[in-house]
Amino acid sequence: MDKNKLPENFFERLDALMARGEAAPIEAFLTDTLAGLDEKSPAAATVLNELAAYYRGVTRYGEARECWKKAMDVLEELGWASSPQYATMMINRAGLLRLTGEYPEAVREYNAAARLLEAQGQAGSYAYVSLLNNLALTYESMGDPGEAIPLAETALKIVRMRPNSEVEVATALNNLAAMHLRSGAADKAEAMIREAIDMFNALPETNSHLFAAHATLGAVLYNTKRYAEALTEFDAALKGTETLYGKNIDYASALRSRGFTLEALGRADEAKKCLDEAADIAERLLGPEHSVARAWRREAGQ
């Protein structure tokens, strides 16, 4: 095996593991592959990027941060700090910063990556669209829908014009639906998220973003007081997320939403169990002093 090259069919094998929806084999495949590579090679940087994304997905944020640092250090040493690969890693790391609540840092990282991609003539690429979507989510988390919604709409417009971009269109629709819901436009949000789910379901393999889409539809239904239907959607989000990533922070968020829905249905005991478990997961993953963990613990009445 050439220690400077990825194994044959690396991405196909990784995609197959992702499609099976089992977390442990994904980590083992990536770490075993990495162990067989020269740690200073571009191939190692690629595997580190995938491993970091996996760790981010299962809410192992410290390990994700470390992997992205190593990957980007390798590219910098190779003189690739202006490459599309480096820009993609910046986007991925900025996503981690968004998830950990470091919003100003995330915005700076996204904007730096955008400048790199624009300089390379990549302003219509998949990476650029991903950047727009995630920058929109960051602004939305900062309470600035005026910045968020136009960015998400631009991303959706770009991907709708590209062939074979069903996953990207559906993901963009999910992001924009969530923003419209928070802005009070529930009808617009529902039309978008149902289109997204139809697109995900039409794919030949299950895409992990489908579970987030079910959670978004659940939120739409909850906000329009269709609680029984909302419960079905949150259950779908929980089942899919746990199968692929285990009980990560997205699972906890959907569980919390399920608790509120059960509460609205008058099923107080079941609701309390959901809220308690969501708070427990948040404390385990984020730490008991994290603002989210503390807020969810208060909501659980503890």
Residue frames relative to the residue before (quaternion, step in Angstrom):
aa qw qx qy qz dx dy dz
M 1.0000 0.0000 0.0000 0.0000 0.00 0.00 0.00
D 0.4002 -0.7009 0.5417 0.2349 3.58 -0.94 0.95
K 0.3626 -0.7742 0.4827 0.1904 3.57 -0.55 1.19
N 0.6726 0.4798 -0.2999 0.4769 3.60 1.26 -0.09
K 0.7147 0.4046 -0.2405 0.5173 3.58 1.28 -0.01
L 0.5406 -0.5984 0.4801 0.3451 3.54 -1.17 0.58
P 0.5596 -0.5833 0.4532 0.3758 3.59 -1.08 0.60
E 0.6278 -0.5405 0.4000 0.3921 3.54 -1.20 0.54
N 0.8508 0.1027 -0.1123 0.5029 3.57 -1.05 0.88
F 0.1614 0.8260 -0.5254 0.1253 3.60 1.10 0.64
F 0.7327 0.4327 -0.2580 0.4576 3.58 0.68 -1.06
E 0.6156 0.5355 -0.3556 0.4559 3.60 1.06 -0.67
R 0.6652 0.4923 -0.3032 0.4725 3.59 0.97 -0.84
L 0.6364 0.5167 -0.3273 0.4700 3.59 1.04 -0.77
D 0.6497 0.5150 -0.3163 0.4611 3.58 0.95 -0.87
A 0.6420 0.5253 -0.3273 0.4525 3.59 1.00 -0.78
L 0.6453 0.5051 -0.3188 0.4763 3.58 1.02 -0.78
M 0.6362 0.5216 -0.3269 0.4651 3.57 1.00 -0.81
A 0.6597 0.5187 -0.3107 0.4464 3.57 0.98 -0.85
R 0.6255 0.5374 -0.3372 0.4541 3.60 1.15 -0.60
G 0.3444 -0.7933 0.4521 0.2183 3.56 1.21 -0.41
E 0.5475 0.5743 -0.4290 0.4318 3.58 1.01 0.77
A 0.4087 -0.7748 0.4299 0.2186 3.56 -0.50 1.21
A 0.6732 0.5458 -0.3230 0.3801 3.61 0.74 -1.03
P 0.6747 0.4824 -0.3295 0.4511 3.66 0.81 -0.80
I 0.5923 0.5638 -0.3742 0.4373 3.61 1.09 -0.59
E 0.6746 0.4850 -0.2980 0.4701 3.58 0.85 -0.95
A 0.6603 0.5143 -0.3160 0.4468 3.59 0.89 -0.90
F 0.6387 0.5277 -0.3220 0.4581 3.58 0.97 -0.85
L 0.6981 0.4750 -0.2787 0.4575 3.58 0.86 -0.93
T 0.6890 0.4677 -0.2967 0.4674 3.59 0.85 -0.87
D 0.6324 0.5152 -0.3338 0.4724 3.62 1.03 -0.70
T 0.6413 0.5153 -0.3224 0.4683 3.58 0.98 -0.81
L 0.6570 0.5227 -0.3060 0.4489 3.56 0.92 -0.94
A 0.6444 0.5474 -0.3195 0.4278 3.58 0.98 -0.84
G 0.7037 0.4644 -0.2640 0.4684 3.59 1.15 -0.53
L 0.6478 0.5281 -0.3048 0.4568 3.59 1.29 0.02
D 0.5485 -0.5371 0.5141 0.3827 3.53 -1.32 0.35
E 0.4394 -0.7473 0.4326 0.2478 3.58 -0.56 1.15
K 0.6970 0.4420 -0.2734 0.4940 3.61 1.23 -0.29
S 0.5121 0.6655 -0.4033 0.3636 3.59 1.26 0.21
P 0.6144 -0.5321 0.4198 0.4039 3.60 -1.20 0.38
A 0.6072 0.5598 -0.3564 0.4369 3.59 1.08 -0.68
A 0.6443 0.5090 -0.3235 0.4703 3.58 0.99 -0.81
A 0.6275 0.5324 -0.3376 0.4569 3.59 1.00 -0.77
T 0.6330 0.5335 -0.3226 0.4589 3.58 1.02 -0.79
V 0.6824 0.4751 -0.2905 0.4735 3.58 0.88 -0.92
L 0.6213 0.5349 -0.3378 0.4624 3.59 1.02 -0.76
N 0.6259 0.5347 -0.3342 0.4590 3.58 1.03 -0.76
E 0.6734 0.4790 -0.2914 0.4818 3.59 0.95 -0.88
L 0.6470 0.5121 -0.3217 0.4643 3.58 1.00 -0.78
A 0.6257 0.5313 -0.3309 0.4656 3.58 1.03 -0.78
A 0.6516 0.5105 -0.3152 0.4641 3.58 0.96 -0.85
Y 0.6215 0.5260 -0.3340 0.4749 3.57 1.07 -0.74
Y 0.6708 0.4925 -0.3053 0.4630 3.60 0.84 -0.95
R 0.6219 0.5232 -0.3470 0.4680 3.59 1.01 -0.72
G 0.6583 0.5348 -0.3090 0.4303 3.58 0.97 -0.86
V 0.7485 0.3539 -0.2095 0.5202 3.58 1.06 -0.70
T 0.5158 -0.6950 0.3740 0.3333 3.56 1.30 0.49
R 0.4309 0.6192 -0.5199 0.4008 3.56 0.94 0.95
Y 0.0848 -0.8909 0.4447 0.0363 3.49 0.73 1.23
G 0.6235 0.5498 -0.3498 0.4320 3.59 1.00 -0.72
E 0.6735 0.4784 -0.2893 0.4835 3.58 0.96 -0.88
A 0.6127 0.5387 -0.3500 0.4604 3.59 1.06 -0.69
R 0.6500 0.5247 -0.3114 0.4531 3.57 0.91 -0.93
E 0.6651 0.5111 -0.2958 0.4570 3.57 0.96 -0.93
C 0.6622 0.5080 -0.3111 0.4546 3.60 0.93 -0.86
W 0.6710 0.4832 -0.3172 0.4644 3.59 0.91 -0.80
K 0.6104 0.5367 -0.3586 0.4592 3.58 1.03 -0.65
K 0.6623 0.5006 -0.3068 0.4655 3.58 0.89 -0.91
A 0.6607 0.5155 -0.3089 0.4498 3.58 0.89 -0.92
M 0.7053 0.4563 -0.2708 0.4701 3.58 0.86 -0.93
D 0.5861 0.5572 -0.3638 0.4622 3.59 1.13 -0.58
V 0.6323 0.5304 -0.3266 0.4605 3.58 1.01 -0.83
L 0.6868 0.4795 -0.2946 0.4600 3.58 0.83 -0.95
E 0.6232 0.5333 -0.3423 0.4582 3.59 1.03 -0.72
E 0.6637 0.5031 -0.3025 0.4635 3.60 0.96 -0.87
L 0.6813 0.4694 -0.2800 0.4870 3.58 1.14 -0.60
G 0.5017 -0.6658 0.4160 0.3633 3.59 1.27 -0.12
W 0.5045 0.6664 -0.3970 0.3794 3.55 1.23 0.51
A 0.3393 0.7865 -0.4709 0.2112 3.60 1.16 0.38
S 0.6944 0.4029 -0.2900 0.5210 3.61 1.25 0.00
S 0.4719 0.7069 -0.4104 0.3304 3.56 1.31 0.23
P 0.6299 -0.5147 0.4094 0.4132 3.59 -1.25 0.31
Q 0.6064 0.5625 -0.3545 0.4362 3.60 1.08 -0.70
Y 0.6644 0.4960 -0.3030 0.4699 3.55 0.96 -0.87
A 0.6335 0.5304 -0.3279 0.4581 3.59 0.99 -0.82
T 0.6354 0.5307 -0.3242 0.4577 3.58 1.02 -0.81
M 0.6586 0.4953 -0.3111 0.4735 3.57 0.99 -0.79
M 0.6022 0.5456 -0.3545 0.4627 3.57 1.09 -0.65
I 0.6405 0.5235 -0.3166 0.4642 3.56 1.00 -0.87
N 0.6689 0.5029 -0.3000 0.4579 3.56 0.93 -0.93
R 0.6701 0.4861 -0.3030 0.4720 3.57 0.95 -0.86
A 0.6102 0.5418 -0.3488 0.4609 3.58 1.07 -0.67
G 0.6093 0.5488 -0.3436 0.4577 3.57 1.12 -0.67
L 0.6225 0.5201 -0.3320 0.4815 3.56 1.08 -0.70
L 0.6441 0.5188 -0.3192 0.4628 3.59 0.95 -0.86
R 0.6241 0.5269 -0.3383 0.4674 3.59 1.05 -0.72
L 0.6847 0.4994 -0.2875 0.4463 3.56 0.88 -0.94
T 0.7111 0.4219 -0.2552 0.5012 3.59 1.11 -0.62
G 0.5759 -0.6474 0.3528 0.3530 3.58 1.27 0.30
E 0.5011 0.6303 -0.4379 0.3998 3.59 1.24 0.32
Y 0.0495 -0.8899 0.4528 0.0252 3.53 0.76 1.13
P 0.6658 0.4792 -0.3465 0.4549 3.68 0.76 -0.76
E 0.6407 0.5138 -0.3243 0.4695 3.58 1.03 -0.77
A 0.6306 0.5296 -0.3282 0.4627 3.59 1.03 -0.78
V 0.6447 0.5181 -0.3230 0.4599 3.60 0.92 -0.87
R 0.6559 0.5060 -0.3189 0.4606 3.60 0.92 -0.86
E 0.6635 0.5024 -0.3047 0.4631 3.59 0.97 -0.85
Y 0.6443 0.5080 -0.3232 0.4715 3.60 0.94 -0.82
N 0.6829 0.4914 -0.3002 0.4494 3.59 0.85 -0.91
A 0.6257 0.5211 -0.3346 0.4743 3.59 1.07 -0.71
A 0.6520 0.5005 -0.3077 0.4793 3.58 1.00 -0.83
A 0.6240 0.5395 -0.3394 0.4522 3.60 1.02 -0.77
R 0.6497 0.5122 -0.3239 0.4589 3.60 0.95 -0.81
L 0.6297 0.5288 -0.3315 0.4627 3.59 1.03 -0.77
L 0.6926 0.4795 -0.2834 0.4583 3.57 0.82 -1.00
E 0.6413 0.5189 -0.3245 0.4628 3.58 0.97 -0.79
A 0.6483 0.5182 -0.3135 0.4615 3.59 1.01 -0.80
Q 0.7038 0.4422 -0.2481 0.4975 3.58 1.18 -0.60
G 0.5085 -0.6616 0.4140 0.3637 3.59 1.26 0.09
Q 0.4944 0.6824 -0.3967 0.3640 3.58 1.21 0.55
A 0.3056 0.8073 -0.4694 0.1859 3.60 1.18 0.44
G 0.7155 0.3804 -0.2754 0.5172 3.62 1.21 -0.02
S 0.4494 0.7303 -0.4200 0.2971 3.56 1.30 0.11
Y 0.6763 -0.4618 0.3787 0.4312 3.54 -1.34 0.21
A 0.6477 0.5266 -0.3248 0.4447 3.58 0.94 -0.89
Y 0.6661 0.5058 -0.3110 0.4514 3.59 0.95 -0.82
V 0.6355 0.5138 -0.3233 0.4771 3.57 1.03 -0.79
S 0.6278 0.5260 -0.3300 0.4692 3.58 0.99 -0.83
L 0.6325 0.5347 -0.3240 0.4572 3.56 1.00 -0.83
L 0.6621 0.5064 -0.3152 0.4536 3.61 0.85 -0.94
N 0.6531 0.5219 -0.3140 0.4500 3.57 0.94 -0.91
N 0.7280 0.4433 -0.2491 0.4599 3.55 0.84 -0.99
L 0.5979 0.5253 -0.3632 0.4844 3.58 1.12 -0.54
A 0.6128 0.5403 -0.3379 0.4672 3.58 1.08 -0.74
L 0.6581 0.5060 -0.3078 0.4650 3.58 0.95 -0.88
T 0.6269 0.5374 -0.3351 0.4537 3.57 1.07 -0.72
Y 0.6668 0.4844 -0.3035 0.4781 3.57 0.89 -0.90
E 0.6306 0.5296 -0.3421 0.4527 3.56 1.04 -0.74
S 0.6446 0.5137 -0.3119 0.4726 3.58 1.02 -0.81
M 0.6664 0.4849 -0.2871 0.4881 3.57 1.19 -0.55
G 0.5217 -0.6621 0.3978 0.3622 3.57 1.32 0.02
D 0.5739 0.5822 -0.3725 0.4392 3.58 1.13 0.64
P 0.0692 -0.8375 0.5412 0.0296 3.63 0.38 1.18
G 0.5596 0.6174 -0.3821 0.3996 3.58 1.17 -0.47
E 0.6840 0.4099 -0.2622 0.5435 3.57 1.17 -0.58
A 0.6765 0.5517 -0.2978 0.3864 3.56 0.94 -0.91
I 0.7173 0.4895 -0.2878 0.4038 3.59 0.63 -1.09
P 0.6572 0.4926 -0.3460 0.4536 3.69 0.83 -0.75
L 0.6294 0.5271 -0.3389 0.4595 3.60 1.02 -0.71
A 0.6718 0.4891 -0.2946 0.4719 3.59 0.92 -0.92
E 0.6420 0.5153 -0.3256 0.4651 3.60 1.03 -0.73
T 0.6269 0.5248 -0.3319 0.4706 3.58 1.05 -0.74
A 0.6405 0.5249 -0.3185 0.4613 3.57 0.95 -0.87
L 0.6657 0.5002 -0.3028 0.4637 3.59 0.91 -0.91
K 0.6390 0.5333 -0.3246 0.4493 3.59 0.96 -0.83
I 0.6535 0.5145 -0.3129 0.4586 3.59 0.96 -0.86
V 0.7348 0.4392 -0.2694 0.4411 3.59 0.70 -1.01
R 0.5879 0.5689 -0.3844 0.4278 3.61 1.07 -0.51
M 0.6781 0.4936 -0.2895 0.4612 3.60 1.14 -0.54
R 0.6484 0.5279 -0.3145 0.4495 3.59 1.25 -0.24
P 0.4573 -0.6792 0.4899 0.2994 3.62 -0.98 0.76
N 0.8491 0.1781 -0.1263 0.4811 3.55 -1.28 0.50
S 0.4909 0.6682 -0.4169 0.3724 3.56 1.00 0.83
E 0.1635 0.8385 -0.5070 0.1146 3.57 1.11 0.67
V 0.6518 0.5150 -0.3245 0.4524 3.59 0.93 -0.84
E 0.6771 0.4949 -0.2912 0.4602 3.56 0.91 -0.93
V 0.6410 0.5101 -0.3275 0.4708 3.60 1.00 -0.79
A 0.6762 0.4975 -0.3011 0.4523 3.58 0.85 -0.94
T 0.6451 0.5150 -0.3184 0.4662 3.59 1.01 -0.79
A 0.6541 0.5050 -0.3086 0.4710 3.57 0.97 -0.86
L 0.6291 0.5308 -0.3274 0.4640 3.60 1.04 -0.77
N 0.6358 0.5271 -0.3290 0.4579 3.58 0.98 -0.82
N 0.6642 0.5065 -0.3084 0.4552 3.58 0.86 -0.96
L 0.6985 0.4711 -0.2777 0.4617 3.57 0.85 -0.98
A 0.6066 0.5529 -0.3553 0.4474 3.60 1.05 -0.69
A 0.6508 0.5148 -0.3177 0.4587 3.58 0.93 -0.87
M 0.6573 0.5090 -0.3111 0.4605 3.58 0.99 -0.80
H 0.6610 0.4940 -0.3132 0.4701 3.58 0.93 -0.84
L 0.6103 0.5455 -0.3584 0.4490 3.59 1.03 -0.70
R 0.6954 0.4683 -0.2798 0.4677 3.58 0.86 -0.95
S 0.6651 0.4750 -0.3031 0.4901 3.59 1.21 -0.40
G 0.6053 -0.6065 0.3335 0.3931 3.58 1.32 0.08
A 0.5842 0.5709 -0.3800 0.4340 3.60 1.26 0.06
A 0.0791 -0.8600 0.5034 0.0262 3.58 0.56 1.21
D 0.6335 0.5385 -0.3465 0.4343 3.62 0.96 -0.77
K 0.6637 0.4909 -0.2979 0.4794 3.56 0.92 -0.92
A 0.6388 0.5322 -0.3193 0.4547 3.57 0.99 -0.85
E 0.6751 0.5071 -0.3092 0.4376 3.60 0.87 -0.91
A 0.6432 0.5177 -0.3323 0.4559 3.59 0.93 -0.83
M 0.6767 0.4979 -0.2955 0.4547 3.59 0.93 -0.86
I 0.7108 0.4566 -0.2891 0.4502 3.60 0.81 -0.92
R 0.6235 0.5108 -0.3610 0.4690 3.61 1.04 -0.55
E 0.6125 0.5220 -0.3510 0.4787 3.60 1.05 -0.66
A 0.6406 0.5313 -0.3230 0.4507 3.58 0.98 -0.86
I 0.6750 0.4914 -0.3027 0.4597 3.60 0.85 -0.94
D 0.6226 0.5291 -0.3421 0.4640 3.60 0.99 -0.77
M 0.6635 0.5006 -0.3056 0.4645 3.59 0.98 -0.83
F 0.6458 0.5066 -0.3233 0.4708 3.59 0.95 -0.82
N 0.6823 0.4973 -0.2928 0.4488 3.59 0.92 -0.89
A 0.6501 0.5206 -0.3148 0.4552 3.60 1.16 -0.48
L 0.5197 0.6397 -0.4165 0.3837 3.61 1.24 -0.21
P 0.5669 -0.6229 0.4113 0.3485 3.62 -1.07 0.61
E 0.7746 0.1848 -0.1153 0.5937 3.60 1.19 -0.51
T 0.5734 -0.5955 0.4339 0.3581 3.56 -1.15 0.61
N 0.2093 -0.7677 0.5961 0.1069 3.55 -0.91 0.97
S 0.5459 -0.6629 0.4007 0.3192 3.58 -0.88 0.96
H 0.6022 0.5760 -0.3659 0.4144 3.61 1.12 -0.51
L 0.4924 0.6585 -0.4324 0.3702 3.59 1.23 -0.29
F 0.6508 0.5360 -0.3278 0.4262 3.58 0.97 -0.81
A 0.6277 0.5120 -0.3266 0.4870 3.58 1.08 -0.73
A 0.6338 0.5336 -0.3312 0.4514 3.57 1.05 -0.75
H 0.6239 0.5166 -0.3419 0.4765 3.61 1.02 -0.73
A 0.6468 0.5106 -0.3255 0.4637 3.60 0.99 -0.77
T 0.6401 0.5170 -0.3255 0.4659 3.59 1.03 -0.77
L 0.6514 0.4888 -0.3214 0.4831 3.59 0.93 -0.83
G 0.6072 0.5497 -0.3530 0.4522 3.59 1.03 -0.71
A 0.6570 0.5095 -0.3070 0.4632 3.57 0.99 -0.84
V 0.6205 0.5303 -0.3358 0.4701 3.58 1.04 -0.77
L 0.6909 0.4799 -0.2802 0.4625 3.57 0.84 -0.98
Y 0.6230 0.5303 -0.3366 0.4663 3.60 1.03 -0.75
N 0.7037 0.4775 -0.2723 0.4502 3.56 0.87 -0.94
T 0.7085 0.3738 -0.2557 0.5413 3.57 1.23 -0.33
K 0.5443 -0.7024 0.3368 0.3115 3.55 1.31 0.63
R 0.4624 0.6158 -0.4884 0.4104 3.58 1.09 0.71
Y 0.0833 -0.8913 0.4439 0.0387 3.50 0.68 1.22
A 0.6458 0.5180 -0.3414 0.4451 3.62 0.91 -0.77
E 0.6586 0.4868 -0.3053 0.4859 3.58 1.00 -0.81
A 0.6201 0.5449 -0.3398 0.4507 3.58 1.03 -0.76
L 0.6322 0.5479 -0.3326 0.4353 3.58 0.98 -0.86
T 0.6283 0.5385 -0.3301 0.4541 3.59 1.00 -0.80
E 0.6805 0.4916 -0.2892 0.4599 3.57 0.95 -0.88
F 0.6518 0.4958 -0.3218 0.4752 3.60 0.96 -0.77
D 0.6207 0.5335 -0.3418 0.4618 3.59 1.06 -0.69
A 0.6417 0.5119 -0.3220 0.4717 3.59 1.01 -0.78
A 0.6414 0.5212 -0.3173 0.4651 3.57 1.01 -0.82
L 0.6604 0.5148 -0.3009 0.4565 3.57 0.95 -0.89
K 0.6741 0.5047 -0.3068 0.4436 3.58 0.81 -0.97
G 0.6992 0.4758 -0.2796 0.4545 3.58 0.82 -0.96
T 0.6670 0.5084 -0.3056 0.4508 3.57 0.91 -0.89
E 0.6683 0.4963 -0.3113 0.4585 3.59 0.90 -0.87
T 0.6305 0.5449 -0.3382 0.4372 3.59 0.99 -0.79
L 0.7567 0.3979 -0.2121 0.4733 3.58 0.87 -0.94
Y 0.8424 0.2039 -0.0532 0.4960 3.58 0.78 -1.02
G 0.4848 -0.6220 0.4703 0.3961 3.59 1.19 -0.28
K 0.6893 -0.4607 0.3478 0.4379 3.55 -1.28 -0.29
N 0.0654 0.8160 -0.5625 0.1161 3.53 0.34 1.34
I 0.7452 -0.4114 0.2624 0.4546 3.58 -1.25 -0.10
D 0.6022 0.5366 -0.3649 0.4651 3.61 1.14 -0.52
Y 0.6072 0.5320 -0.3401 0.4823 3.57 1.09 -0.72
A 0.6658 0.5058 -0.3080 0.4539 3.57 0.89 -0.93
S 0.6409 0.5285 -0.3261 0.4512 3.58 1.00 -0.80
A 0.6670 0.4807 -0.2993 0.4842 3.59 0.96 -0.86
L 0.6257 0.5344 -0.3339 0.4597 3.58 1.07 -0.72
R 0.6186 0.5323 -0.3268 0.4766 3.57 1.05 -0.80
S 0.6616 0.4964 -0.3027 0.4734 3.59 0.93 -0.90
R 0.6167 0.5323 -0.3395 0.4701 3.57 1.06 -0.73
G 0.6312 0.5437 -0.3306 0.4435 3.58 1.01 -0.79
F 0.6668 0.4887 -0.3046 0.4731 3.57 0.91 -0.89
T 0.6412 0.5280 -0.3250 0.4522 3.57 1.05 -0.76
L 0.6444 0.5065 -0.3130 0.4798 3.58 0.99 -0.83
E 0.6071 0.5526 -0.3396 0.4591 3.56 1.08 -0.75
A 0.6731 0.4960 -0.2886 0.4664 3.56 0.96 -0.92
L 0.6748 0.4725 -0.2820 0.4917 3.58 1.20 -0.55
G 0.5479 -0.6481 0.3774 0.3705 3.58 1.28 0.07
R 0.5394 0.6083 -0.4024 0.4208 3.60 1.25 0.34
A 0.1025 -0.8848 0.4524 0.0440 3.51 0.71 1.23
D 0.6618 0.5190 -0.3261 0.4316 3.60 0.88 -0.86
E 0.6630 0.4874 -0.3003 0.4823 3.57 0.96 -0.88
A 0.6233 0.5559 -0.3298 0.4401 3.55 1.02 -0.81
K 0.6556 0.5239 -0.3088 0.4476 3.57 0.92 -0.94
K 0.6379 0.5277 -0.3314 0.4526 3.59 0.97 -0.81
C 0.6552 0.5105 -0.3123 0.4610 3.59 0.97 -0.83
L 0.6815 0.4881 -0.2914 0.4609 3.57 0.86 -0.94
D 0.6290 0.5280 -0.3313 0.4646 3.58 1.03 -0.77
E 0.6934 0.4719 -0.2930 0.4590 3.58 0.83 -0.96
A 0.6154 0.5416 -0.3510 0.4524 3.61 1.00 -0.75
A 0.6619 0.4932 -0.3016 0.4772 3.59 0.96 -0.86
D 0.6279 0.5392 -0.3321 0.4525 3.60 1.02 -0.79
I 0.6656 0.4972 -0.3031 0.4668 3.57 0.92 -0.91
A 0.6488 0.5212 -0.3199 0.4529 3.58 0.93 -0.88
E 0.6542 0.5039 -0.3157 0.4674 3.58 0.97 -0.82
R 0.6623 0.5135 -0.3097 0.4492 3.58 0.96 -0.86
L 0.7490 0.4199 -0.2211 0.4623 3.56 0.90 -0.93
L 0.7962 0.3234 -0.1387 0.4921 3.57 0.94 -0.88
G 0.5194 -0.6077 0.4305 0.4190 3.56 1.22 -0.47
P 0.5753 -0.6498 0.3784 0.3218 3.59 -0.98 0.82
E 0.6965 0.4677 -0.2824 0.4652 3.61 1.16 -0.45
H 0.4450 0.6803 -0.4690 0.3453 3.58 1.25 -0.03
S 0.5899 -0.6196 0.3848 0.3465 3.59 -0.99 0.85
V 0.6424 0.5130 -0.3301 0.4639 3.60 1.00 -0.76
A 0.6615 0.5099 -0.3115 0.4532 3.58 0.85 -0.94
R 0.6727 0.4948 -0.3004 0.4608 3.57 0.93 -0.87
A 0.6573 0.5070 -0.3158 0.4597 3.59 0.96 -0.84
W 0.6744 0.4852 -0.3030 0.4668 3.60 0.92 -0.87
R 0.6147 0.5326 -0.3534 0.4621 3.58 1.08 -0.64
R 0.6365 0.5102 -0.3297 0.4753 3.61 1.00 -0.76
E 0.6435 0.5277 -0.3230 0.4507 3.58 0.97 -0.84
A 0.6693 0.4963 -0.2904 0.4705 3.56 1.11 -0.68
G 0.4814 -0.7007 0.4063 0.3351 3.57 1.32 -0.03
Q 0.5461 0.6031 -0.4040 0.4180 3.54 1.11 0.68
